[in-house]
């Protein structure tokens, strides 16, 4: 099953995250199929860049969205 989830990047104590589509059975740090967004919690306000069209296309193909990414999508839609 495919999952849209966060992948941690960055240095120690300064994480940034990619929003990626990957196989749910694999580790979050393993290869991913597509990058659909970016999240930086270290800035004020936190930077959220999501390609909502890509996310919806992957959901149409059966990908499940993690709870964290679902909350980021809500925050990104409110900011627009």
Secondary structure by P-SEA (a helix, b strand, c coil): cccbbbbbbccccbbbbbbcccccccccccccccccbbbbcccccbbbbbaaaaaaaaaaabbbbcaaaaaaaaaaaaac
